[in-house]
Amino acid sequence: MNLSDKITISPQVVAREVGNETVLLHLASGTYFGLDPVGTRIWQLMGEDKTLAQICGVMLDEYDVSREDLERDTINLVEELFTRDLISPS
């Protein structure tokens, strides 16, 4: 995955916000995955058809974090979601 990628959320995923976190359920496997508040915000932005670079730009305006840390953490989360078949690059 790289920052120019856009992400498609799998149609097999149901997401529900619980407080300031999100619980993801992969319907085919029955596997749950939890997102903390920052992961929840990234998930919301992925649903807006933005590239990962655009998502990082929004996040930089909202959080006090370095670009390098944010980009690294975003890529790590996206790769984790991809390995669990929750998303795919589009």
ZIPEQUI-V530127 format. One record per run of one state. SS is the DSSP state (H for helix, E for strand, L for the rest). FROM is the first residue (numbers start at 0). TO is the last residue. If there is no record, write none. Layout:
BEGIN
SS;FROM;TO, SS;FROM;TO
END
This chain:
BEGIN
L;0;4, E;5;8, L;9;11, E;12;17, L;18;19, E;20;25, L;26;29, E;30;34, L;35;35, H;36;45, L;46;49, E;50;50, H;51;61, L;62;65, H;66;82, L;83;85, E;86;88, L;89;89
END
